[in-house]
Amino acid sequence: VQLVESGGCMVHPVGYLILSCAASGFSFSTYDMSWVRQAPGTGPEWVWAIKSDATNQYYSAAVRGRFAISRDNANSTLYLQMNNLRPDDTDLYYCATDPDASRWTIQGNHHLLMLEDWGQGTLVTVSS
């Protein structure tokens, strides 16, 4: 399993970015996927999750209305569109395979322990 995130950079507040996660080495279209972020010195925080067939999505209240997840199963790529960015969105963003994206609604951040494979992360810095 290989997950490679890209698209992170420095951006001004209220700016936007699109992060990508290129997947290989497994059957991407059969896996639920999640985006997780982590600031230096803090624990990881779940952001958004999507079912393998994109029929359902689950998201953190912190990014509701500003971020959106999508996936291209034909090209084994996961996306996170980030709008109206704020300084507190500054984090390292990871994509991860998820055994059941719907569990976020029940387990919250405890579901982090169930994520299986992670990428190396891409850094997003929001600063004026």
HUURMO-V143953 format. One record per pair of residues at least 24 apart in sequence whose ideal C-beta (glycine too) atoms are under 10 Angstrom apart, sorted by the first residue. I is the first residue (numbers start at 1). J is the second residue. D is the distance in whole Angstrom. If there is no record, write none. Layout:
i->{I:I}
j->{J:J}
d->{D:D}
This chain:
i->{1:1:1:1:1:1:1:1:1:2:2:2:2:3:3:3:3:3:3:3:3:3:3:3:3:3:4:4:4:4:4:5:5:5:5:5:5:5:5:5:5:5:5:5:6:6:6:7:7:7:7:7:7:7:8:8:8:8:8:8:8:8:8:9:9:9:9:10:10:10:10:10:10:11:11:11:11:11:11:11:11:11:12:12:12:12:12:13:13:13:13:13:13:13:13:14:14:14:14:14:14:15:15:15:15:15:15:15:16:16:16:16:16:16:16:17:17:17:17:17:17:17:17:17:17:17:18:18:18:18:18:18:18:19:19:19:19:19:19:19:19:19:19:19:19:19:20:20:20:20:20:20:20:20:21:21:21:21:21:21:21:21:21:21:21:21:22:22:22:22:22:22:23:23:23:23:23:23:23:23:23:23:24:25:25:26:26:26:26:27:27:27:28:28:28:28:28:28:28:28:28:28:29:29:29:29:29:29:29:30:31:31:31:31:31:31:31:31:31:31:31:32:32:32:32:32:32:32:32:32:32:32:32:32:33:33:33:33:33:33:33:33:33:34:34:34:34:34:34:34:34:34:34:34:34:34:34:34:35:35:35:35:35:35:35:35:35:35:35:35:35:35:36:36:36:36:36:36:36:36:36:36:36:36:36:36:36:37:37:37:37:37:37:37:37:37:37:37:38:38:38:38:38:38:39:39:39:39:39:40:40:40:42:43:43:44:44:44:44:44:44:44:44:45:45:45:46:46:46:46:46:46:46:46:46:46:47:47:47:47:47:47:47:47:48:48:48:48:48:48:49:49:49:49:49:49:49:49:49:49:50:50:50:50:50:51:51:51:51:52:52:56:56:56:57:58:58:58:58:58:58:58:59:59:60:60:60:62:62:62:63:69:69:78:80:80:82:82:85:85:85:85:86:87:87:87:87:88:89:89:89:90:90:90:90:90:91:91:91:91:91:91:92:92:92:92:92:92:93:93:93:93:93:94:94:94:94:94:95:95:95:95}
j->{25:26:28:31:97:116:117:118:119:26:117:119:120:28:33:76:78:94:95:96:97:117:118:119:120:121:77:95:119:120:122:35:78:80:92:93:94:95:118:119:120:121:122:123:77:119:122:79:80:81:82:93:122:124:82:91:92:93:121:122:123:124:125:122:123:124:125:90:123:124:125:126:127:82:85:89:90:124:125:126:127:128:85:87:126:127:128:84:85:86:87:89:126:127:128:83:84:85:86:126:128:82:83:84:85:86:126:128:66:67:81:82:83:84:85:67:80:81:82:83:85:89:93:122:124:126:68:70:79:80:81:82:83:47:67:69:78:79:80:81:82:93:94:95:122:124:72:75:77:78:79:80:95:122:71:76:77:78:79:80:93:94:95:96:119:122:75:76:77:78:95:119:71:73:75:76:77:78:95:97:117:119:76:76:117:76:97:116:117:52:73:76:52:71:72:73:74:75:76:77:78:97:53:54:71:72:73:74:76:73:71:73:76:78:96:97:98:99:101:116:117:56:58:71:96:97:98:99:100:101:102:103:104:115:69:71:78:95:96:97:98:101:115:58:69:78:94:95:96:97:98:101:104:111:112:114:115:118:59:60:63:67:69:78:79:80:82:93:94:95:96:98:60:91:92:93:94:95:96:98:109:111:112:115:118:119:121:62:63:80:89:90:91:92:93:94:121:124:91:92:93:94:112:121:88:89:90:91:92:90:91:92:91:109:112:91:92:94:96:109:112:115:118:91:109:112:96:98:104:107:108:109:110:111:112:115:80:82:89:91:93:94:95:104:78:80:81:82:101:104:96:98:100:101:102:103:104:105:111:115:78:79:80:98:101:98:100:101:102:98:101:101:102:105:101:98:101:102:103:104:105:111:104:105:104:108:109:86:88:89:89:95:101:119:122:124:124:126:124:125:126:127:126:125:126:127:128:126:124:125:126:123:124:125:126:127:121:122:123:124:125:126:120:121:122:123:124:125:119:121:122:123:124:118:119:120:121:122:119:120:121:122}
d->{5:5:10:9:7:8:4:9:10:8:8:8:10:10:9:10:8:8:5:7:7:6:7:4:8:10:10:9:6:7:9:9:9:9:9:6:7:6:9:5:7:6:4:9:10:9:6:9:8:10:9:9:6:8:10:9:8:6:8:3:5:5:8:9:8:7:7:9:9:8:4:8:6:9:6:9:10:7:7:6:8:10:8:10:7:7:6:8:6:6:6:9:6:8:6:9:6:7:8:9:10:9:9:8:5:10:7:10:9:10:7:6:5:7:7:10:8:8:5:9:7:9:9:9:6:9:10:9:6:7:5:7:10:10:10:10:9:7:4:8:7:6:10:8:6:7:9:10:6:7:6:8:9:8:9:9:7:4:7:8:9:8:3:9:6:9:8:7:6:8:9:9:9:10:9:4:7:7:8:8:9:9:6:9:9:9:7:10:8:9:10:9:8:8:9:6:9:9:4:8:8:9:8:10:9:10:4:8:8:9:10:10:10:10:10:5:7:9:9:9:9:9:9:10:10:7:4:7:6:4:8:9:10:10:8:7:5:6:7:6:6:7:10:9:9:9:9:7:5:8:4:6:8:8:9:10:6:10:9:9:9:8:6:8:9:5:10:6:7:6:8:10:10:9:9:7:5:8:6:10:9:10:7:7:8:10:9:9:9:9:8:9:4:7:5:7:9:8:6:5:8:7:10:8:8:9:7:5:8:9:9:8:9:8:8:9:9:7:9:8:6:9:9:8:7:8:9:10:6:10:8:6:10:7:6:9:7:9:9:9:7:9:10:10:10:6:10:10:9:9:9:6:9:4:8:9:5:9:8:10:7:10:10:9:6:9:9:5:7:9:8:7:7:10:8:10:6:7:9:5:6:10:8:10:8:9:9:10:8:9:8:10:10:10:10:10:7:9:8:10:5:10:6:9:5:6:8:8:6:9:5:8:6:5:5:7:9:10:8:6:9:9:9:4:7:5:8:10:9:6:5:8:6:5:5:8:5:8:5:10:9:9}
